[in-house]
Amino acid sequence: MRNMLSIGIKLETWVQKGLLQFRATRPTLYGLEMHLAATQKAVNAFKPDIVILDPINTFIIGDKEIEVKRMLMRIVDFLKTNQITALFTSLTSGESALESSDVGISSLIDTWLLLRDIELNGERNRGLYVLKSRGMANSNQIREFIMTDHGVKLREVYIWCQRSFNRFCRIAQEALEMQKC
C-alpha cells in the first residue's frame, strides 16, 4: 500500500472497507497443490471480482515448469468458471524472449499486455503494448507510460516525419517546432 501511494493510488481505504484483500505467501512456503488449495479457499471466502497473482514465475523452482503450468491452468479454469477476472504478472529477464511466458500459459490468456524498457538516445523509457487481445480490436503501437503522483499515465504517440519519439526526443522536437512558430 505504501508503494502504491507513491503514484497516487490509495489502497488503505478499500482494505478498511473490506473490499480489497492482500494474501502474501512465499512460493517456497509449501507445495504447488497447497498454493492452489489456499488460492481457491481465499477466493471462495472473499468472492472477489478480480484476482491478481504477482508474479506467477516465482512458482518455478528448479525443474517444476510443467507442474506450475498445470497448477496455473487449474487456477485459470477455477477463476473463469466463477466469472472472476484474473490479472497475472510475470517478471522476465533481458535474456528471454519477452513475448513468451515463462510457464507457457499464453494460450489461456485472453489479453496480454507487455511492459518493457525502451532504451534509445541515452534514455530509458517505459513502453506498453497489446501483444494479444482475443475478440477485440487493439493498437499495434508501443505507447509510452509514465508513473506520476496521480497514477500511471499513457502518453500519446508523437509522430513526426514518419518517426515516433521517446520523451527526450519528443521534448526536443516540440521545442524545435515551437521555435518555428
C-alpha positions in Angstrom: 0.0 0.0 0.0 2.9 2.3 0.8 4.5 1.8 -2.6 1.2 2.5 -4.5 0.8 5.7 -2.6 4.0 7.0 -4.3 2.0 7.0 -7.6 -1.2 8.4 -6.1 -3.1 5.2 -5.6 -4.6 4.9 -2.1 -5.5 1.3 -1.3 -5.9 1.5 2.5 -9.4 2.8 2.3 -10.5 -0.2 0.3 -8.8 -2.6 2.6 -10.5 -0.9 5.6 -13.9 -1.2 3.9 -13.3 -4.9 3.3 -13.4 -4.6 -0.5 -9.7 -5.4 -1.0 -7.5 -8.1 0.4 -3.8 -9.0 0.1 -2.6 -12.5 0.5 1.2 -12.7 0.5 2.7 -16.1 0.6 6.2 -17.1 -0.3 6.3 -19.7 -3.1 8.7 -21.9 -1.0 6.3 -22.0 2.0 4.5 -25.1 0.7 4.0 -27.1 -2.5 2.0 -26.2 -5.6 -1.1 -28.2 -4.6 -1.3 -26.3 -1.3 -0.9 -22.9 -3.1 -3.8 -24.0 -5.4 -5.9 -25.0 -2.4 -5.1 -21.8 -0.5 -6.0 -19.7 -3.5 -9.3 -21.4 -4.1 -10.2 -21.2 -0.4 -9.4 -17.5 -0.2 -11.4 -16.8 -3.4 -14.4 -18.8 -2.2 -14.3 -17.0 1.2 -13.9 -13.4 -0.2 -15.8 -13.7 -3.5 -13.8 -11.1 -5.4 -14.5 -9.8 -8.9 -10.7 -9.7 -9.7 -7.8 -11.8 -8.5 -4.2 -10.7 -9.1 -1.3 -13.2 -8.9 2.0 -11.3 -8.8 4.3 -12.7 -10.1 3.5 -16.2 -11.4 7.0 -17.1 -12.4 8.2 -17.2 -8.7 6.5 -20.6 -8.5 9.1 -22.1 -10.9 11.7 -23.6 -8.6 14.1 -26.0 -10.2 12.6 -28.1 -13.0 8.9 -27.6 -11.9 7.7 -25.8 -15.1 5.2 -28.4 -16.1 3.7 -28.7 -12.6 3.5 -24.9 -12.4 1.7 -24.8 -15.8 -0.8 -27.4 -14.6 -1.4 -25.5 -11.3 -1.9 -22.2 -13.2 -4.2 -23.8 -15.7 -6.3 -25.1 -12.8 -6.4 -21.6 -11.2 -7.4 -20.1 -14.5 -10.1 -22.7 -15.0 -11.4 -22.1 -11.4 -11.5 -18.3 -11.9 -13.1 -18.5 -15.3 -15.7 -20.9 -14.0 -16.5 -18.4 -11.2 -16.5 -15.5 -13.7 -13.6 -13.8 -11.9 -11.2 -11.6 -13.9 -7.6 -12.7 -13.4 -4.5 -10.5 -13.7 -1.2 -12.4 -13.7 2.1 -10.7 -13.8 5.4 -12.3 -14.8 8.9 -10.9 -14.5 11.1 -11.6 -17.4 14.8 -11.3 -17.7 16.6 -9.4 -20.5 17.8 -12.7 -21.9 14.4 -14.3 -22.5 12.0 -13.5 -25.3 9.5 -11.1 -23.9 6.7 -12.5 -26.0 6.9 -15.9 -24.4 5.6 -16.8 -21.0 7.9 -18.5 -18.5 5.3 -21.1 -17.7 3.7 -21.5 -21.2 0.1 -20.5 -20.3 -0.2 -17.8 -23.0 -3.0 -19.8 -24.8 -5.2 -19.5 -21.7 -4.8 -15.7 -21.5 -7.4 -13.5 -23.3 -5.5 -10.3 -23.1 -1.7 -10.0 -22.8 -0.1 -6.6 -22.1 3.6 -6.3 -22.4 5.5 -3.7 -20.4 9.1 -3.1 -21.3 12.0 -0.8 -21.0 12.9 1.0 -24.2 16.5 2.4 -24.4 17.1 5.0 -27.1 19.3 8.1 -27.4 20.7 7.6 -23.9 17.3 7.5 -22.3 15.3 4.6 -20.8 11.5 4.8 -21.0 8.7 2.5 -20.2 6.6 1.1 -23.0 3.3 -0.8 -23.1 1.7 -2.6 -26.0 -1.0 -5.2 -26.5 0.6 -8.5 -27.5 -2.8 -10.1 -28.0 -6.4 -9.4 -27.1 -8.9 -12.1 -28.0 -12.0 -10.9 -29.7 -11.3 -7.1 -29.7 -9.5 -4.6 -31.9 -6.3 -3.1 -30.4 -3.5 -0.9 -31.4 -0.2 -2.3 -32.6 1.7 0.8 -31.3 4.0 0.8 -28.3 2.8 3.5 -26.0 5.0 5.2 -23.5 3.7 5.3 -20.0 4.9 7.3 -17.0 4.4 7.0 -13.3 3.2 10.2 -11.8 1.9 11.3 -8.4 -1.5 10.8 -9.8 -1.1 7.3 -11.2 0.0 5.7 -14.4 -0.4 7.9 -17.5 -0.3 6.7 -21.1 1.4 9.2 -23.4 0.0 9.9 -26.9 2.2 8.6 -29.6 4.2 11.5 -31.1 4.9 11.1 -34.8 6.9 13.5 -36.9 8.2 12.7 -40.4 7.2 9.0 -40.1 9.1 8.6 -36.8 7.8 8.1 -33.3 9.7 9.7 -30.4 10.5 8.9 -26.9 10.2 11.5 -24.2 13.6 13.2 -24.6 13.3 13.3 -28.4 9.7 14.4 -28.2 10.6 17.4 -26.0 13.5 18.4 -28.3 11.3 18.1 -31.4 8.4 20.0 -29.8 10.9 22.8 -28.8 12.1 23.0 -32.4 8.6 23.2 -33.7 7.7 26.0 -31.2 10.7 28.0 -32.4 9.4 27.9 -35.9 6.1 29.4 -34.8 
